[in-house]
């Protein structure tokens, strides 16, 4: 009987915070008390621990047991503290040698029969545990492949029951066996993820819509945002759902980021390793602002964070609540969502490609070559006005999607497959990477003269706009009274178009195409 300590982990946003779990067994009225700002799920853990221990052959002593979770000012929530609470109690009660768990981390939920159930945030927990330099991490076998992916020399023991966890801590031979088993299981999970050949939607399944396909290809290379405008049935949703099929594969670093986010949110399937496919999120237009960007009393990630490194598709864009759309401004501009609360301020990553779609009017047939629009001019103006100017300014391309012309299918045109488009996208991304490396190497030579330039002039030099392209940009700025954001986004879009043809210089035709793609007149005229 005595005092035992082990490490547990609390999820705060997308990070895991180490929590010192202590158990003290002393003479007194039998009972278990949990202190340290636990929520209801953690307070209820004492009943799961009692039953799981008894069914595993380790009855708890009939004495006073105090369980402490520190730091005491950090809220602890969820059933992931069951296993560290149980192991600390068993050590304090004499079922484990005192001191054997001082440098061990653990996380997991307990069934009443002693089985370990899956938890959220295994990858985030492994990241924190590796940074601590602890002896090893005990997690449920179902999430062990996910925790193992972090690496960093961390020993991960994927255990199935509380009895097995006790055996790992008692015997180095059992610990080595479980570690080898976890390694084999994790390697198989990684191989399954790497060799997955799940059937994908393909761009060749969509006929026509050449300009929209061109816009999606540009968005895939440069990470631009795009709005498609067209009548119902013109193919906007089909194009958006096939967009991930032309995106480059996730890098290992990106895959770790995405897996950590989905795991913390409870969306990562147990038994899987890292996510390899780019996320695609398509929330319904009734989604609230907190659902889109995250929030709550104890902030959780929203759809923009779940779409990190992937695609956020907003269909029927004007039907979303105004406050929900305006909440997108920060993530569209900065790639991060900052949510402040009284106790903490959390940052959630949100680097996604926004693909939005809308009808040109409430009935959907304004400007249609064959069907008559029944909306009044005031209704059409009000419908387009639901998208604010500042939000629209952050969307790089507005493209009209036209209905198929009569006889189009009889022409027998062959559409590009997603694989062929993806080859062009990956080549452009590789060229952009090479070009940026060259720029970084040449940057110190510019010295103080480069730092004295205005931001837009420096950006034009950075993107290597030709003389005629600079003249066209100056004319556009004078004619449209465009602000700095519109000009900089037009230059960035033109740079991406130049990368697609692997041109080191942004020519006049590249900037001209970018200005056409950024044209907002589609929202106000019948010539879309």
N, C-alpha and C positions, 0 to 999 in steps of 0.2 A: 504494500500500500504506500502511495506517495504521490509525487508530482511528475507528470510527463508532458513533453512538448513535441509538436510536429508542425510542419508548414501546410497551411491551406491557402486558397486563392479566391479573392472576391473580384468580380467583373465590374469595372468602372468604365463605361463607354465601350471602347474596343480593346482596352488594356486589362490585364490581370494584375491585381495588386496583392503582394504576399501578405498573408495574415498568420500571425502566430497563434496556434490553437493549443491551449493548455488544459489539462485535466488534473483535478486534485480530488483524491479520495481520502475521506477522514471519518472518524467515528461521529455518529449523529443520526438523526431521524432519516430513514432511507428516502431518497429522492434525487432528482437530477435538476440542476438549475443551469441555464445557459445565459451568459451575460456578454455584452460587447456589441450592442445595437443590432440584434438579430431581427429578421423579419419573421412572419408567421411560419414560412417553410423551414427556416433554421430552428425556430423554437420547437417545431414538431419533430425535428430530427431525433430528439431524445427517445421518443417512442419507437421510431424505426431502428435506432441503434440498439435499444434494449431487446427487441424481438429478434433482430438479425444476429446479435451476439449469442443469444440463447439457442437459436436454431443452428448456429455454427459450432456449438460445443464450448462456448466461452461465457457462461452466465456472469452477469455483472454482480459485484459485491453488494450486499444489503447494507450499504452505508450511505453517507452523504457525499454526492458527487457534484462538484462545481466545474463547469466548462466555461472557459474564457476565450474570447476572440478579440485579439488586439491588432491594430489600434482601435480603441473603443469609440472613436468618433467617425469611423467609416461604416456605412450601412452594409450589412451582410445579407444577401438574399439568395434564394434558390436552394435546391437540395444537394448542391455540389459539396457541401460541408459534411455530409453524412460520414464519408469514409475517414477523413482526418479526425472527426470527433470520436468515431468508434475506435480507431487505433490508439488515440491518446488515452481514452478511457480504459482500454484493455491493458495498455502499458502501466497506467497508474494503478490498475487493479491486480497486477501481478501476472498477467498472461503473456507479457512481453518483457524482456529485460529493460530496466530503466536506462535511458540514454541511447538506445538503439535506433530511435526514430528522431533524434534531435536535428539531424541534418537530412531528413527525408521530406519530400513533398508528396501530397496526396490530394486527389479530388475524385468525386464520384457520388452517385446516389445509391442507397441501399434498398433492396427489396426486403420484405419481412423474413424471407428464407435465407438471407445472407448473400444473395446474388448482387453483383455490381451492375448498375444500369448506366446508360450513356448520359452525358452531360453536354452543356453548351460551352464553347470557348476552349476546347482542348489545345488548339494551336497557340492561342494567346497565353494559356497557362504554361505550356512548354517553353515559350519564348522567355517568360519571366523567370521560370525555374532555371533555365540555362544561364541567365544573367546572374542569378544568385550563386551559382557554383555549388549546388547541393549534391548530395551523394546520388540520388536517383528520384524518379517520379513514378508514383503508383497511380494508374488510371484504369478505368474499365477497359476490358479487351476490345469492346466495340469501337472505342475512339482512339485506341492506341496507334493505329496507322497514321492518323492525323497528327497526334502529338509527336510521333517519331520523325515526321517530315522536317521539323525545325532543325534537327541535328545539333551542331555545336558541342558534340561530345557528351550530351546529356543521356544518361541511362534511363530508358523508359521500360517500365514493367506493366504490361497489359494483363491484368488479373481478372478472373471471372467471378470469384467469390471472396467474401471476407476471410474465410479460412485459408484460401490460397494467399491472400495478402499477408496474413500472419506468418505463413510458412516462408514467404519470401524474406521477411524481416528476421526470421529466426535462423534460416539456413542459407549460407552463401551458395551452396550447390543448387538449391531450389531457385535462388535469385538468378544465377547464371542460366539455368534451364529456361526460366520464364523470359529472360532477356533475349535469348536466342529464338525462342518461339515468337516473340513480338517482332523481332527483326525479320523473320521469314514471312510472317503475316503482312507486315508493312511493305516489304519488297513486292509481294504478290499484288497488293492493292495498288502500288505505284505502277506496276506493269500493266494492270488492267486499265488504269486511267490513261497511260501512254499509248496503248494499242487500241483504244476505243474507236470503232468505225461506225458509230451511230449515224443513221441516215439523216442528212440535213436537207432543209429547204434550199432550193437552187434558184439563182437569178434567171436561168434560162426558162423557168416555168412562167415567167411574166412576159407577155408580148408587148411590144411597143415601149412607151414611156422612156424614150432615149435620154431626154434631158434630165429626168429624175434619176436614172441610173448613173448618168455622168456625175450628178451632184453627190450621190451616195459614194461613188468611187473617190471623189475628192475628199469627202468627209472621212472616209476610211483612212486616207493617208495623213491628213492634217489634224484629225480630231475636231472637225468643225461641227457646228450645230445647223440643223436644216429643218425648214417648214415646207411641207407639201400641201398644195391647195388644189382641190379638184372635186368634181361631183361624186356622189355615192357610186361605187362600183367601178371607178376608174383605176383602181389597183394600188391605192396609197398604202393600205394595211399590208397587202401582199408584199410590196417592196420593202416596207419597214421590217417585216418578220424575216425576210431573207438577207437583210443587211449584215447580221453577224457572220454569215457564211463567206463574206469577202474580207473580213477583218484578219489581220495577222494573228498567229497563235500567241497566247500569253507567254511571256518570259517566266522564268522560275521566280524571280522577285515579284512580278505581278500576280502570279498564281498564289504565292504565299499571302499577299495582301488580300486577295479576293476570298481565299479559303478562310482566313482569320475572320473577316467580316461576316461571312455566311455562317460560320461556326458559332460566333457570339450571338447571332440572331436565331440560332436553332434551326437553320435551313440546310446545313451540311449533312448529307446522309451518313449514318453511322457505318463504319467499316470501309469507307472510301478514304483515299489519300487526298492529294491536292486536286482542286478543281482545274480543269484544263480548258473548258469552253468559256468564252467571254459571256458575262451575264447579260441577259435580256429581260428588262422589267417593263411591264405594260400596265400600270395601275388604272383603275376605272376612273372616269371623270368625276365621280362623287368623292374621291379621296380628299381628305382635309390637308391643310398646310403641315401639321405635325406628321401626318402619314407620308407626305412627300419628302420633307427635308429632315424629319426627326424631331423629337421633343418628348414631352411628358414630364411629370414631377421628377422622375429619375430618368434622364434622357436616354432614349434608344435611337438607333439609326433609322433613317427613313428610306424611301425608295431611291433617292439620289445616291445614297451610300451603298445600297445593295446593287446599284448599277455601276459602281466604281470599276473602271477599266473596261466597261462594256457599253451597253446601249440602254437609254431610257426612252421609251416610246409613249408619247402622249397623244392618243387618238381623240378626235373631237375637242381640240384644244380650247375653243371658246366656251365649252361647257364646263370647264373646271372653274372652281370658285376663284374670284379675283385675288383674295389674299393668298391662296395656294400658288397661283402663278407668280405673284410678286415675290413670294418667298424663294423663287428659283434664281433671283438675280445674283445673289452672292455666289452660290455654287457654279453658275454658268460663267461668272467672271473669274473666280479665284480657285475653283476646284476643291473647295473645302467648305464645310458647314460649321459654324461656331454657335454653340448653344450655351447660353449662360443661365445658371440657376444660383440660388442663394448659397448653396454649399460648394459649388464647383462650376467651372467652365470647361466644356468638352469640345474637342475638334474632331469632326468626322470627315474622312476623305470623300471626295465626290467628283472625281475626274471621269466624266462619262461623255458620250456623244448623245446629244438630244436630237431625236427625230420626232417631229410633231406633224400632225395632219389635221386638216380642217376643211369644211365645205365653204364655198364662196358666199353662201347666204343661208338663212334658216331652212329653206326648202331644199337647198343643195343644187339647184339647176340654173343659177345665175351665170349667163355666158355659155350655156350648153348649146351646141350646134343644132340639136334636134328637139329638146324638151324645153317647155316654156317655164320661166320663173314666175312664181305667184307672189313674191315678196315686194313690198313697197320699197322705195328708195330709202326712206328713213329706217326701215327694218334692216336693210342691207348695211347701211352705214353703222347702225348700232351694233350689229353682229361683228363686223370687223373691228369696231372700237373696243371690244372686250379684251383685245390684246393690246396692252399699253405700249407706248413708244419706247420707253426704256428697256422693256423686256424684248421687244422686237429688234432693238438695236444690238442686242447680244446674240441674235440668231444670224449666222453668217450667210445663209442662202434661203431664199424664198422662191420655190419652183412650182410652176403650174403642171399638174398631171392631167393630160387630155384623154377623153374617151377614145377608144379605138375607132378609126375610120372604117366605113363600110368597105368590105373587100380586103381589109388588111391581112386577115389570116390566109386568104387565098394566094397572097404574094409569096408565101413559103420562105420568109426571111428566117435566117438562123440566128438565134440570140446567143450572146456570150454566156458561158457557164460561170458559176461562181468560182470554180477553180482557175479559169483563165483570168478573170478579173483579179483574183487574189494574187496571182503571179505578178501582175502589173503593180498592184498595191505594195507588195513586199519589195519589189525592185525600187519603187519610189521612196519607200521608207529607208532602205539601205543607202540610197543616194543622198537623202537628207541627212542621215547620220554621218556619212563621209564629209558632206559639205559643212556641217556644223563643227566637226573636228578641225577642218581646215580653218574655219573662222576663229575658233578658240586659239589655235596656234598662232594666228596672225594678230590677235587682239592686243597683246602687249606692245606691238610695234606702233600702234596708233597713238599711244601716249596721251598726254594732256590735251592735244588737239581734238581727239575723239570725245573726250569727256566734256569739252566746252560746247559741243553741238547741241541743238535742241533735240528733244526726244524723237520727234517725227523725222528730222533730218538724219539722226543717227540710225533710226530704224530703216529708213530708205537705203542707207549705206550698208547696213547689216544684211538686208535682203537682196542687195545688189540690183536695184532698179536701174534700167537703162535710161538714157537721156529722154527718149521719147515717152517712156513709161512715166517718168517724173512729170513731164509736161502734161500728160493726160490726167495724172492724179491732181495736179494743181488746178486744171480746168474743172475737174469734178468737184473739188473742194470749193471753188469759187461759185460754181453754178448751183450746187446743192446746199451750200452753207453747212457742209458736213462737219461734225465735231471731231475731236481727236480720236475718240473710240471708233467711229465709223471709218476714218481714214486708216487707222492702224489695222483694223480688222480686214479692210479691203486689201492692204498690202500683204497681210499674212495669208489671205486666201489666194492672192496672185502668186505668192511664193510656193504654195502647195501645188498649184497648177503647173508652175515651171518645174517643180520636182517630178511631176508625173512624166514629163518628157526629158528629164535629166538635164535640164538647162541650168548652168551656173548663174545666168543672168535672167532677171525678170523682164521679159520683153513687153512691148506695147500690147500685143494680142493677149498675153496672159492677164494683164491688168484689165483689159477691156472685157474679157470673159468674167473675171471676178466681179466687176461692176454690174454686169448684166445679171449675174446670179444673186447679187445683193439687192437688186431692184425691188422695191416694195410696191410698185404700181399694180402688181397682181392683186393686191388687197383692195384696190379702189377702182379698177377699170374692168370692162367686159372683154378685154383682149388677152385674158390669161389662157 
